[in-house]
Amino acid sequence: MSKQSAPVILSPEDRQQLEEWETSHKTPQQVALHCRIILAAANGQPSLQIASALHINRHTAALWRQRARNDGIQSVWEIAPGRGRKYHYDQARRNGVIQATLETKPKGMTHWSCRTMAKAQGMSKSTVNRLWQMHNVKPHLHQTFKLSRDPNFVAKLTDVVGLYLNPPQKAIVLCLDEKSQIQALDRTQPGLPLKKGRCGTHTHDYVRHGTTTLFAALNVLDGKVIGQCQARHRHQEWLKFLRLVDREFPDVDLHLIIDNYGTHKEPHVKAWLAKHPRFHCHFIPTSSSWLNLVERWFGEISEKAIRNGSFVSVPELEKAIQDFLEAWNKDPRPFVWTAKVEDIIAKLDRARRKLEAIKPGCTTRATRSKADPIV
């Protein structure tokens, strides 16, 4: 028996693998054909019979019989040099598409689309789409970022993270902030309720019935929240909320993590804090609201109590907020801070280097002053 007609010897594992590749919907048709040839050869069929059954040239059947013996079953996925479909555009043309995508913009637009780039380059949109996929280029997507300009960024970061990771003994750490301009929105028509096979619905348009401001203090230790709704968010309302905190936590030192909103540093507020020395304020760096854990809780109440609600008045909105507060405090869930100062600084340094690579000398970033401690 000639080598071209000799059967292919397959182990049970190799035979099972070829059968899976042949029947899989994700396998390219060319690879599935190679699997059928090798399986038929393993069953003892000669090349001429395989070629007749699969409607291919007998030399093709003989070739894959030989490749399976020499290179194993993984060879069905390999494309020999010189084989396969040839590129319609040369490498320089393909590089030009990617370079134009990264370095230019269409006139009057912010980014390229497949169709606008295809028209500009004189090729099909499918070709542009494949090139973008190959190079992982996504002109339509943008990620947001904000790097603090606070010259004392590292010192403030170290202070706040230190409170999270190593809270002081015989003291309470509270994260305070206000969520302003919460709108009482009423839908223009009644929506359909949730049912099997259908989500709830509400109209896209709405009627505004006023706004309220939620002042909140998150206890880092147990996750409980003190909240108070007020009509405005001036220093008078902030002082009123601080007095509430004072009554809720008597006879214990309080470390308050707050942002740099002007109300928090108003002269009357400073005077009140001076008369209450057990209040210790820790200001987060500017443009760093992610450092205040109460912001995470604001996300919870927005998602679960406000965003999908319908309120015909501000009192109804405030009642919904109060109901959520009561339900949360019955089974509070503390937010555990795990990021270390070194990890945060390393991430900001990477962002700074990326900005400098794009725009040398850019100053809109977090900078470490010479007076800041090296962590």
C-alpha positions in Angstrom: 0.0 0.0 0.0 1.4 3.4 -1.0 1.9 6.2 1.5 -0.8 8.2 -0.2 -3.3 5.5 0.6 -2.0 4.3 4.0 -4.6 4.9 6.8 -4.1 7.6 9.4 -3.7 6.3 12.9 -5.6 8.4 15.4 -5.8 8.1 19.2 -9.3 8.2 20.7 -8.6 11.7 22.1 -7.5 13.0 18.6 -10.5 11.4 16.9 -12.9 13.0 19.5 -11.2 16.4 19.0 -11.5 16.2 15.2 -15.2 15.3 15.5 -15.8 18.3 17.9 -14.0 20.7 15.5 -16.0 19.3 12.5 -19.4 19.8 14.1 -18.7 23.1 15.9 -20.6 26.1 14.6 -17.5 28.3 15.3 -15.1 26.2 13.1 -14.3 27.7 9.7 -15.6 25.6 6.8 -12.0 25.1 5.5 -10.9 23.6 8.8 -14.1 21.5 9.0 -13.2 20.1 5.6 -9.7 19.2 6.7 -11.2 17.3 9.7 -13.5 15.3 7.4 -10.6 14.3 5.2 -8.5 13.1 8.1 -11.4 11.2 9.7 -12.2 9.5 6.5 -8.6 8.6 6.1 -8.5 7.2 9.6 -11.5 5.0 8.7 -9.4 3.4 5.9 -10.9 5.1 2.9 -8.5 5.7 0.0 -7.8 9.2 -1.3 -9.8 8.8 -4.5 -12.9 7.7 -2.6 -12.5 10.7 -0.1 -12.1 13.1 -3.0 -15.3 11.8 -4.7 -17.4 12.0 -1.5 -16.2 15.4 -0.5 -16.1 16.9 -4.1 -12.4 17.8 -3.9 -9.2 17.0 -5.8 -7.6 13.7 -4.9 -4.3 15.4 -4.4 -5.9 17.5 -1.7 -7.1 14.4 0.1 -3.6 12.8 -0.2 -2.0 16.0 1.0 -4.0 16.2 4.3 -3.6 12.5 4.8 0.2 13.1 4.8 0.1 16.3 6.9 -2.0 14.5 9.6 0.7 11.7 9.8 3.6 14.1 9.9 2.3 17.2 11.8 -0.6 15.9 13.9 -4.2 17.1 14.0 -3.3 20.6 15.0 -2.1 21.1 11.4 -5.8 21.5 10.3 -5.7 25.1 11.7 -2.4 26.1 10.1 -2.2 27.9 6.8 0.9 27.0 4.8 3.1 29.9 3.5 1.7 31.3 0.3 -1.7 29.8 0.9 -4.9 31.6 1.8 -6.6 34.7 0.4 -4.2 37.4 -0.6 -4.5 40.9 0.8 -6.4 43.3 -1.5 -4.4 46.3 -0.1 -0.7 46.4 0.7 0.7 47.0 4.1 1.4 50.7 3.4 -2.3 51.2 2.5 -3.5 49.4 5.6 -1.1 51.4 7.9 -2.4 54.6 6.3 -5.9 53.8 7.4 -4.8 53.3 11.0 -2.6 56.4 11.0 -5.5 58.5 9.6 -7.8 57.2 12.2 -5.4 58.0 15.1 -4.1 61.3 13.9 -6.8 63.0 11.9 -10.5 63.9 12.1 -13.2 64.3 9.4 -14.2 67.9 8.7 -16.8 69.1 11.2 -16.8 65.9 13.2 -15.1 64.7 16.4 -14.2 61.2 15.2 -14.2 58.8 12.2 -16.9 56.2 11.5 -16.4 53.1 9.4 -18.4 54.7 6.5 -16.7 58.1 6.6 -13.2 56.5 6.8 -14.1 54.1 4.0 -15.3 57.0 1.8 -12.1 59.0 2.5 -9.8 56.1 1.9 -11.6 54.7 -1.2 -12.3 51.2 0.3 -15.3 49.3 1.8 -16.6 49.9 5.3 -16.1 46.2 6.0 -12.4 46.5 5.3 -12.1 49.5 7.6 -14.0 47.7 10.3 -11.7 44.6 10.0 -8.6 46.8 10.2 -9.9 48.6 13.3 -10.7 45.3 15.0 -7.2 43.9 14.2 -5.6 47.0 15.8 -8.2 47.4 18.6 -9.1 50.9 17.5 -12.5 52.3 18.6 -12.9 55.9 17.6 -16.5 56.0 18.8 -15.6 55.2 22.5 -14.3 57.6 25.0 -13.4 57.1 28.7 -13.7 59.9 31.2 -10.9 60.9 33.6 -10.0 63.7 36.0 -6.6 64.2 37.5 -6.4 66.5 40.6 -4.4 69.7 40.4 -4.3 70.0 44.2 -0.6 70.8 45.1 -1.1 68.9 48.4 -2.7 65.9 46.8 -0.4 63.3 48.3 -0.7 64.7 51.8 -4.5 64.8 51.7 -4.6 61.3 50.0 -2.4 59.8 52.7 -4.5 61.4 55.5 -7.9 60.2 54.2 -6.7 56.7 53.2 -5.0 56.4 56.6 -8.4 57.0 58.2 -10.0 54.2 56.1 -7.3 51.6 56.6 -6.2 52.6 60.2 -9.1 54.4 61.9 -8.3 56.1 65.2 -9.1 54.5 68.5 -12.2 55.7 70.5 -13.3 57.9 67.6 -15.8 57.7 64.7 -15.0 58.3 61.1 -17.8 59.8 59.1 -18.0 60.6 55.3 -20.1 63.7 54.8 -21.4 65.3 51.6 -24.6 66.7 50.1 -26.4 65.5 47.0 -27.9 68.6 45.6 -30.6 69.3 43.1 -32.4 65.9 43.4 -35.4 66.4 41.1 -38.9 65.3 41.9 -39.8 64.0 38.4 -43.3 62.8 37.5 -43.9 60.8 34.3 -46.4 62.2 31.9 -48.3 58.9 31.6 -48.6 55.8 33.9 -46.2 53.1 33.1 -46.7 49.4 32.8 -45.7 47.2 35.8 -43.2 44.4 35.7 -44.5 41.0 34.6 -43.1 37.7 33.4 -41.4 38.2 30.1 -41.6 42.0 30.2 -39.8 44.7 32.1 -41.5 47.7 33.7 -42.0 50.8 31.5 -42.2 54.5 32.0 -42.4 57.4 29.5 -39.2 59.1 28.4 -40.6 62.6 29.2 -41.4 64.0 32.6 -42.7 66.9 34.6 -40.5 68.6 37.2 -42.1 69.3 40.6 -39.1 70.9 42.4 -35.8 69.8 43.9 -34.4 68.9 47.3 -30.9 68.5 48.7 -29.9 65.4 50.7 -27.2 65.9 53.3 -25.7 62.5 54.4 -23.1 61.2 56.8 -21.8 57.6 56.3 -20.4 55.8 59.3 -17.3 54.0 57.9 -17.4 51.4 60.7 -20.9 49.9 60.4 -22.2 51.5 57.2 -25.2 53.3 58.8 -26.2 56.6 57.3 -27.6 59.8 58.8 -29.6 61.8 56.2 -31.5 65.1 56.1 -33.3 66.7 53.2 -33.3 70.5 53.0 -34.5 72.9 50.4 -31.1 74.6 49.7 -27.4 73.8 50.3 -25.9 77.0 51.8 -23.7 77.2 54.9 -26.9 77.6 57.0 -28.1 74.2 55.9 -24.7 72.7 56.3 -24.5 74.0 59.9 -28.0 72.6 60.6 -26.8 69.2 59.4 -23.6 69.4 61.5 -25.8 70.1 64.6 -27.7 66.9 63.7 -24.5 65.0 63.6 -23.5 66.5 66.9 -26.7 65.2 68.5 -26.4 61.8 67.0 -22.8 61.2 68.1 -22.4 62.8 71.6 -19.3 62.6 73.7 -17.0 61.1 71.1 -14.3 62.4 68.7 -15.6 62.7 65.1 -13.3 62.6 62.1 -15.2 64.1 59.1 -14.1 63.3 55.6 -15.5 66.1 53.4 -14.8 67.8 50.0 -13.7 71.3 49.2 -17.1 72.8 48.5 -17.1 76.5 49.6 -19.9 76.0 52.1 -17.7 73.6 54.1 -15.1 76.4 54.7 -17.5 79.3 55.2 -16.4 81.6 58.1 -19.5 80.8 60.2 -18.9 77.1 59.7 -15.2 77.5 60.8 -16.4 79.4 63.9 -18.8 76.7 64.8 -16.1 74.0 64.3 -13.7 76.0 66.5 -16.3 75.8 69.3 -16.6 72.1 68.9 -13.1 70.7 69.0 -14.1 67.1 68.9 -15.0 67.7 65.2 -11.8 67.0 63.1 -12.2 67.8 59.4 -10.2 66.0 56.7 -10.5 67.5 53.3 -10.1 65.3 50.2 -8.0 66.7 47.3 -9.8 68.8 44.8 -11.5 66.8 41.9 -11.3 63.6 43.9 -14.8 62.8 44.9 -14.0 59.1 44.4 -12.1 59.3 47.7 -15.3 60.0 49.7 -17.1 56.8 50.4 -20.5 58.5 50.9 -20.4 59.1 47.1 -20.7 55.4 46.7 -23.8 55.4 48.9 -25.3 58.2 46.8 -25.0 55.8 43.9 -27.0 53.2 45.8 -29.9 55.6 46.6 -29.9 57.0 43.1 -30.1 53.6 41.5 -32.6 52.0 43.9 -34.9 54.7 45.1 -34.7 57.8 42.9 -33.9 57.2 39.2 -36.8 54.9 38.4 -39.3 56.6 40.7 -42.2 58.9 39.9 -42.9 61.8 42.3 -45.7 64.3 42.1 -44.1 66.6 44.8 -41.0 67.3 46.7 -42.5 65.9 50.0 -43.2 62.6 48.2 -39.5 62.5 47.0 -38.2 63.2 50.5 -40.5 60.5 51.9 -39.0 58.0 49.4 -35.5 59.1 50.5 -36.4 58.7 54.1 -37.9 55.2 53.5 -34.7 54.1 51.8 -32.6 55.5 54.7 -34.7 53.5 57.2 -34.4 50.3 55.1 -30.7 50.8 54.7 -30.0 51.3 58.4 -31.9 48.1 59.3 -29.4 46.1 57.4 -26.4 48.4 56.7 -23.6 47.3 54.5 -20.2 49.1 55.1 -18.0 49.9 52.2 -14.5 48.5 52.8 -11.7 50.6 51.4 -8.8 48.4 50.1 -6.6 50.6 47.8 -3.3 51.6 49.3 -1.7 55.0 48.9 1.2 53.5 46.9 -1.2 51.8 44.4 -3.2 55.0 43.9 0.0 57.1 43.3 1.3 54.5 40.9 -1.9 54.6 38.9 -1.8 58.4 38.8 1.8 58.4 37.7 0.9 56.1 34.8 -1.9 58.5 33.8 0.5 61.5 34.0 3.1 59.8 31.8 0.4 59.1 29.2 -0.7 62.7 29.2 2.9 63.9 28.9 3.4 61.5 25.9 0.4 63.1 24.2 1.0 66.7 25.2 4.5 67.4 26.6 4.4 69.9 29.4 0.7 69.4 30.2 -0.1 70.6 33.7 -3.7 69.3 34.0 -2.7 66.4 36.2 -2.0 65.4 39.7 1.4 66.7 40.7 3.6 65.9 43.7 5.2 69.0 45.1 8.6 68.9 46.7 7.1 69.5 50.1 4.8 66.5 49.9 6.1 63.3 51.7 7.2 60.5 49.5 5.0 57.5 50.3 
